[in-house]
Amino acid sequence: MGRTSPPIRVALDQEAERIRKSLEVIQDPSIRAALMDILRSYDDIIPLLMLIPPQLPIDSILLAALAKLWARVLELERKVASKNNTA
């Protein structure tokens, strides 16, 4: 019999865990914290990833990072716009 691929959730979780275990090599605590935040964001988008599996498991982490960054940009834009409207 041929080898079967693991279910998408298992493959994605394995990739996230592989990165989590490797974070100890990062010396800069702010970078380590940022990567942990991205990995938590991965958990937030897992329902989407289950519907539209990525080509590579690392793509799911990159998508989570982009989503987290975009949300932060939008938040900062709202704060700047609000500050400009009150000035």
QUILIN-V356273 format. One record per residue. N is the residue number from 0. RES is the residue in one letter. PHI is phi in whole degrees, 0 to 359 (NA if undefined). PSI is psi in whole degrees, 0 to 359 (* if undefined). Layout:
N:RES:PHI:PSI ; N:RES:PHI:PSI
This chain:
0:M:NA:151 ; 1:G:281:162 ; 2:R:284:139 ; 3:T:256:151 ; 4:S:280:147 ; 5:P:290:155 ; 6:P:305:152 ; 7:I:304:318 ; 8:R:298:320 ; 9:V:295:315 ; 10:A:297:318 ; 11:L:293:317 ; 12:D:295:324 ; 13:Q:297:319 ; 14:E:295:315 ; 15:A:297:318 ; 16:E:293:322 ; 17:R:300:318 ; 18:I:290:316 ; 19:R:305:316 ; 20:K:292:337 ; 21:S:270:352 ; 22:L:296:338 ; 23:E:296:340 ; 24:V:282:346 ; 25:I:283:120 ; 26:Q:281:324 ; 27:D:283:116 ; 28:P:297:330 ; 29:S:289:324 ; 30:I:291:318 ; 31:R:299:316 ; 32:A:296:320 ; 33:A:296:318 ; 34:L:294:322 ; 35:M:296:321 ; 36:D:297:319 ; 37:I:297:318 ; 38:L:295:326 ; 39:R:293:325 ; 40:S:296:327 ; 41:Y:303:318 ; 42:D:298:329 ; 43:D:289:330 ; 44:I:258:6 ; 45:I:304:325 ; 46:P:301:321 ; 47:L:295:316 ; 48:L:295:332 ; 49:M:289:329 ; 50:L:279:322 ; 51:I:233:83 ; 52:P:299:138 ; 53:P:288:160 ; 54:Q:297:318 ; 55:L:233:144 ; 56:P:302:326 ; 57:I:297:334 ; 58:D:300:329 ; 59:S:293:323 ; 60:I:291:319 ; 61:L:295:320 ; 62:L:297:319 ; 63:A:298:318 ; 64:A:297:315 ; 65:L:297:319 ; 66:A:297:317 ; 67:K:297:315 ; 68:L:296:317 ; 69:W:296:318 ; 70:A:299:320 ; 71:R:292:320 ; 72:V:299:315 ; 73:L:297:320 ; 74:E:298:315 ; 75:L:294:322 ; 76:E:297:319 ; 77:R:296:320 ; 78:K:294:317 ; 79:V:295:316 ; 80:A:297:318 ; 81:S:295:319 ; 82:K:295:320 ; 83:N:291:327 ; 84:N:287:332 ; 85:T:271:347 ; 86:A:274:*
